[in-house]
Amino acid sequence: MTPTIRALKEVGLVGAKVRKNFPGYGEFCGEVIEIQGDSCLLKWEDGSESKLKQSSVKRLVIKEEETCKKDETTEDTQKKKKVKKENEGSKKRSLSKVSTPALESYIPKKRLDFAGTSGQKKGLNAIEKFASAWLAENKDINVAPDIDHVLKTLRLLDKNWPTQQRPNVTTTGKEVTGMCLGLIMALGQGAQCSYLTDCFPETTRYLVRFCRNTLPRTKAGNLFPFSSLQINYNYAAAKHVDGNNIGPSYIMSIGSHTGGELWTEDQGTINCYNKWKLFDGNKLHYTQAFDLKKSSSSQIGERISFIAFAHGLYSKVEPAVVKQLRGLGFTAARSDGIDDDFFVRFRIDRSYLSEENNQKFIQLKQQRLAQQDPRATLTKVGDAAVECYGRQAERGGGWMAIKLSASEQPTVLQLKPNSVGIWIAELKWKNFTHTSLELVKHHRLDFYKDVKGATNKFKDRIKNLPDGAPVILGIADTAAASSRPLGPKVYEILKQLGAPLDLPEIKYRVAWAMIGFKGAKPGTALTTVGTRSTLLRLDANFSLESQPGGSFTTKLTPNAAPDVTNIIDVVAGTGQDCAVVDNDDDDDDQVTGIPQGKKARVK
């Protein structure tokens, strides 16, 4: 039941249903999904998100007896019928499969009027006129403006940049200065060209021409595929992940400034001044601090950054939008739902396997079991193995196996699919004989639900084990939540089991497994970490070595090198086109001209 407004003041707004009218788009229903300070993050019925003050949200909350159904006006209905008719007509001319970028052959018939401030209108109209004249003189699609020309053009805005609502890139909740050209998810309209694209098509063509001709080519020599171009002005984006981005993105900053490098979760700091640098928009990243400085050609400093990327819906847009995007010069746009070769692996990596791909993965597991069945390969007492994989395939899973005694078949322990936390098999040497092992407990520690509680339980379990007790660990989904990672105490406990001192962080939904024993020296355990698209297997043997005085110590010996199988290689094959990574800090890749050897005339 939806809480009342009075109750919301006490228990919070998360989960509350709201309804809001968006001028020009109509009425939309949504839900509060997160509280951020004095603001709320809302998710609307079309999948888009926005941020509003809590005071405003409380006025939009739907009462218990109300329903979230919007009434269409006659005008709304006529508009929808018109759009439907246009789409049906365009579908008849559908481009069933677009594999190569088309030439610039389409210009929107009617340019929309921009409804910004007078200063924004003046600047953007000046750029549109300037860009139109340049394009008329430079019709060859392989000719592009250089950085100085682009900077001179954008300075016509004279600080009057348009603004955007991007709550994920700011800690203040305020609008930021910038614009996105090309494909976006338009509120209530689906995947469309952005409003600014429709208002300023020549500006879009001009800037896209600059990007497509200066962006590095792919490994196969093709143009980098992008459907959207984000342009930021004089603000440092906070740490975030690009939700609508398939992943591979290029960034470049221009203008009179120092600093402003891009920090990325997987690559560290990237210097992108006057040069395109590749990064993964699906990894955490943020803009480092920068200082503006005056130059001989500018009375003010500026940091303008370009990010070229492919929207997640680039392959599922209406044919008319495909034609518009291709005509504007964008290189990733299609309507058949089929991914370009370049994006096949990224698409699989950021989602769960399809039914077809899951069947391929199941076949792989069956082949592995036929060749490496632990009941057949674990022949000596103390032989142990673990195989596991993350949630991407079959919602996760795996098994652990141990040969407890010479007279018994290996014991196989299943890791329940879609089970968060870390699975642990605790073992000990049997008293007196020391020639066989005993399974103490096979269980799961739920670090996902309660990091602190699971950590304390983990500490107590290991503390109560005798020295030399073997332990097998693995993951069948994710060890912990992305917002509540494993803490330092967990890694200290793992070191007591032989984990290396520099053990890589066990991040959200990565594959990880380890075979060790209590009291092992750090670095002597067998362990490996992969990605969310990895199938892991470890094989080792536990044995006892006699010591002076009649005591024994546990010895761990690898039976095979860690098996790290890339699931994407299995279901999609290899050899797809890809970007060429070159993120060093040298200056030999600065954009100073046009790769094709052609340079436009600058007036």
Long-range contacts (C-beta under 8 A, 24 or more apart in sequence): 1-64, 2-61, 2-62, 2-63, 2-64, 4-63, 4-64, 5-58, 5-61, 8-58, 8-61, 9-58, 13-40, 13-54, 13-57, 13-58, 13-61, 16-57, 16-61, 17-61, 17-62, 17-68, 18-42, 18-57, 18-60, 18-61, 18-62, 19-60, 19-62, 19-66, 19-68, 19-70, 20-60, 22-187, 22-188, 25-187, 25-188, 25-189, 26-70, 26-72, 26-76, 26-188, 27-70, 27-71, 28-70, 28-187, 28-188, 29-62, 29-68, 29-69, 29-70, 32-57, 36-167, 36-173, 37-173, 39-167, 39-173, 41-167, 44-187, 46-185, 46-187, 46-188, 46-190, 47-185, 48-185, 48-187, 49-167, 49-243, 50-165, 50-167, 51-165, 51-167, 51-173, 53-173, 86-320, 87-318, 87-320, 90-318, 90-319, 90-320, 90-323, 91-318, 91-319, 93-319, 94-319, 94-335, 94-336, 95-319, 95-322, 95-323, 95-334, 95-335, 95-336, 96-336, 97-334, 97-336, 97-338, 98-322, 98-326, 98-333, 98-334, 98-335, 98-336, 99-340, 101-212, 101-223, 101-326, 101-329, 101-330, 101-331, 102-326, 102-327, 103-141, 104-141, 104-205, 104-327, 104-328, 104-329, 105-326, 105-327, 106-323, 106-324, 106-326, 106-327, 106-328, 107-201, 107-205, 107-327, 108-198, 108-201, 108-324, 111-198, 111-199, 111-200, 111-201, 112-195, 112-198, 112-199, 113-199, 114-196, 114-199, 114-200, 116-162, 117-160, 119-158, 119-159, 119-160, 120-157, 120-160, 120-161, 120-162, 122-160, 123-156, 123-157, 123-158, 123-160, 123-161, 124-157, 124-162, 124-196, 124-199, 124-200, 124-203, 126-156, 127-153, 127-154, 127-156, 127-157, 127-200, 127-203, 128-200, 128-202, 128-203, 130-156, 131-200, 131-202, 131-203, 131-205, 131-206, 131-207, 132-202, 134-206, 134-600, 134-603, 135-202, 135-205, 135-206, 135-209, 137-601, 138-600, 138-601, 140-598, 141-209, 141-329, 142-213, 142-594, 142-596, 142-598, 143-209, 143-213, 143-594, 143-598, 143-599, 143-600, 144-209, 144-210, 144-212, 144-213, 144-214, 144-594, 144-598, 144-600, 145-206, 145-209, 145-210, 145-600, 145-602, 146-591, 146-592, 146-593, 146-594, 146-599, 146-600, 146-602, 147-254, 147-274, 147-591, 147-592, 148-602, 149-600, 149-602, 150-207, 150-210, 150-254, 151-254, 151-255, 151-304, 152-297, 152-602, 153-206, 154-304, 155-298, 155-302, 157-233, 159-300, 161-233, 161-234, 162-196, 168-238, 168-240, 168-241, 168-243, 169-237, 169-238, 169-240, 170-235, 170-237, 170-238, 171-238, 176-232, 176-235, 176-237, 177-232, 177-233, 177-234, 177-235, 178-230, 178-231, 178-232, 178-233, 178-235, 179-230, 179-231, 180-228, 180-229, 180-230, 180-231, 181-207, 181-208, 181-228, 181-229, 181-231, 182-208, 182-226, 182-227, 182-228, 182-229, 182-311, 182-325, 182-328, 182-330, 183-227, 183-228, 183-311, 183-313, 183-314, 183-317, 183-321, 183-325, 183-330, 183-333, 184-228, 184-244, 184-311, 185-244, 185-311, 185-313, 190-313, 191-311, 191-313, 191-314, 191-316, 191-317, 191-318, 191-321, 192-317, 192-321, 193-321, 193-324, 193-325, 193-328, 197-328, 201-328, 204-229, 204-328, 204-329, 205-328, 205-329, 207-231, 207-306, 208-328, 208-329, 208-330, 209-329, 211-306, 211-308, 212-329, 212-330, 212-331, 213-594, 213-595, 213-596, 214-276, 214-591, 214-594, 214-595, 215-250, 215-276, 215-308, 216-250, 216-276, 216-278, 216-579, 216-580, 216-582, 216-589, 217-580, 217-595, 218-342, 218-577, 218-578, 218-579, 218-580, 219-577, 219-578, 219-579, 219-580, 220-577, 222-342, 222-577, 223-331, 224-250, 224-308, 224-331, 224-579, 225-310, 225-314, 225-331, 225-332, 225-340, 225-342, 225-343, 226-250, 226-308, 226-309, 226-310, 226-330, 226-331, 226-332, 227-309, 227-310, 227-311, 227-314, 227-325, 227-330, 227-331, 227-332, 227-333, 228-308, 228-309, 228-310, 228-311, 228-330, 229-306, 229-307, 229-308, 229-330, 230-306, 230-307, 230-309, 231-304, 231-305, 231-306, 231-307, 232-287, 232-303, 232-304, 232-305, 232-307, 233-302, 233-303, 233-304, 234-292, 234-302, 234-303, 234-304, 235-287, 236-260, 236-286, 236-287, 236-288, 236-289, 236-290, 237-285, 237-286, 237-287, 238-286, 239-284, 239-285, 239-286, 240-284, 240-285, 240-286, 241-281, 241-282, 241-283, 241-284, 241-285, 242-281, 242-282, 242-309, 244-311, 244-312, 244-313, 245-281, 245-282, 245-309, 245-310, 245-311, 245-312, 246-281, 246-282, 246-309, 246-310, 246-311, 246-312, 246-314, 246-343, 246-346, 246-347, 246-350, 247-280, 247-281, 247-282, 247-346, 247-349, 247-350, 248-278, 248-280, 248-281, 248-309, 248-310, 248-342, 248-343, 248-346, 248-579, 249-278, 249-279, 249-280, 249-281, 249-307, 249-308, 249-309, 250-276, 250-277, 250-278, 250-279, 250-306, 250-307, 250-308, 250-309, 251-276, 251-277, 251-279, 251-305, 251-306, 251-307, 251-308, 252-276, 252-277, 252-305, 252-306, 252-591, 253-303, 253-304, 253-305, 253-306, 254-304, 254-305, 254-306, 255-298, 255-301, 255-302, 255-303, 255-304, 256-292, 256-293, 256-294, 256-295, 256-298, 256-300, 256-301, 256-302, 257-290, 257-291, 257-292, 257-293, 257-301, 257-302, 257-303, 258-290, 258-291, 258-293, 259-288, 259-289, 259-290, 259-291, 260-287, 260-288, 260-289, 260-290, 260-303, 260-305, 261-287, 261-288, 262-286, 262-287, 262-288, 263-287, 263-288, 267-583, 270-583, 271-585, 272-305, 274-590, 274-591, 275-587, 275-589, 275-590, 275-591, 276-308, 276-589, 276-591, 277-583, 278-579, 278-580, 278-581, 278-582, 278-583, 279-583, 281-307, 281-309, 282-350, 310-343, 315-339, 315-340, 315-343, 341-576, 341-577, 342-576, 342-577, 342-578, 342-579, 344-572, 344-576, 345-568, 345-572, 345-576, 345-578, 348-533, 348-568, 348-571, 348-572, 349-392, 349-531, 349-532, 349-533, 349-568, 351-392, 352-391, 352-392, 352-393, 352-395, 353-392, 353-393, 353-394, 353-567, 353-571, 357-571, 357-572, 358-393, 358-394, 360-570, 360-571, 361-393, 361-394, 361-567, 361-570, 361-571, 362-394, 364-535, 364-565, 364-570, 368-537, 372-537, 374-399, 374-401, 374-410, 374-412, 375-401, 375-409, 375-410, 375-412, 377-539, 378-402, 378-403, 378-410, 379-403, 380-541, 381-405, 381-406, 381-435, 381-436, 381-437, 382-437, 382-470, 382-541, 382-542, 382-543, 383-410, 383-539, 383-540, 383-541, 383-559, 384-470, 384-472, 384-515, 384-539, 384-540, 384-541, 384-542, 385-537, 385-538, 385-539, 385-540, 385-559, 386-472, 386-473, 386-474, 386-513, 386-515, 386-536, 386-537, 386-538, 387-474, 387-513, 387-535, 387-536, 387-537, 387-538, 387-563, 388-415, 388-423, 388-474, 388-475, 388-476, 388-511, 388-512, 388-513, 388-535, 388-536, 389-476, 389-511, 389-534, 389-535, 389-536, 389-567, 390-475, 390-476, 390-477, 390-478, 390-509, 390-510, 390-511, 390-532, 390-533, 390-534, 391-418, 391-477, 391-478, 391-509, 391-532, 392-509, 392-532, 392-533, 392-567, 393-535, 393-567, 395-477, 396-475, 396-476, 396-477, 397-476, 398-423, 398-474, 398-476, 400-425, 400-442, 400-472, 400-474, 402-427, 402-437, 402-439, 402-470, 402-472, 404-436, 404-437, 404-438, 404-439, 405-435, 405-436, 405-437, 406-435, 406-436, 411-439, 413-442, 415-474, 415-476, 416-444, 416-476, 417-476, 417-477, 418-476, 418-477, 419-444, 419-476, 419-477, 420-446, 420-447, 420-448, 420-449, 420-477, 420-478, 420-479, 420-480, 421-445, 421-446, 421-447, 421-448, 421-449, 421-454, 421-475, 421-477, 421-479, 421-480, 422-447, 422-458, 422-473, 422-474, 422-475, 422-479, 423-473, 423-474, 423-475, 423-476, 424-458, 424-461, 424-471, 424-472, 424-473, 425-471, 425-472, 425-473, 426-461, 426-465, 426-469, 426-471, 427-469, 427-470, 427-471, 427-472, 427-542, 428-465, 428-466, 428-469, 428-470, 429-466, 429-468, 429-469, 429-544, 429-552, 429-554, 434-544, 434-552, 437-470, 437-542, 440-465, 440-469, 447-479, 447-480, 447-484, 447-486, 447-490, 448-478, 448-479, 448-480, 448-481, 448-484, 451-480, 451-484, 451-485, 451-486, 451-487, 452-487, 455-486, 455-487, 455-489, 455-490, 455-493, 458-490, 458-493, 459-489, 459-493, 462-493, 462-496, 462-497, 462-518, 465-518, 466-518, 467-518, 467-519, 468-517, 468-518, 468-519, 468-544, 468-552, 468-553, 468-554, 469-517, 469-518, 469-554, 470-515, 470-516, 470-517, 470-542, 470-554, 470-556, 471-497, 471-514, 471-515, 471-516, 471-517, 471-518, 472-514, 472-515, 473-497, 473-512, 473-513, 473-514, 473-515, 473-516, 474-512, 474-513, 474-514, 474-536, 475-506, 475-510, 475-511, 475-512, 475-513, 477-509, 478-508, 478-509, 478-510, 479-506, 479-508, 479-510, 479-512, 480-506, 480-508, 481-508, 482-508, 482-509, 494-525, 495-522, 496-520, 497-525, 498-522, 498-523, 498-524, 498-525, 498-556, 499-523, 499-525, 499-527, 500-525, 500-527, 503-527, 504-529, 510-534, 511-535, 511-536, 512-536, 513-537, 513-538, 514-538, 515-540, 515-556, 516-556, 517-542, 517-554, 517-556, 519-554, 520-554, 520-556, 524-556, 525-556, 526-556, 526-558, 526-562, 528-562, 528-564, 530-564, 533-566, 533-567, 533-568, 534-564, 534-565, 534-566, 534-567, 535-563, 535-564, 535-565, 535-567, 536-562, 536-563, 536-564, 536-565, 537-562, 537-563, 537-565, 538-562, 538-563, 539-563
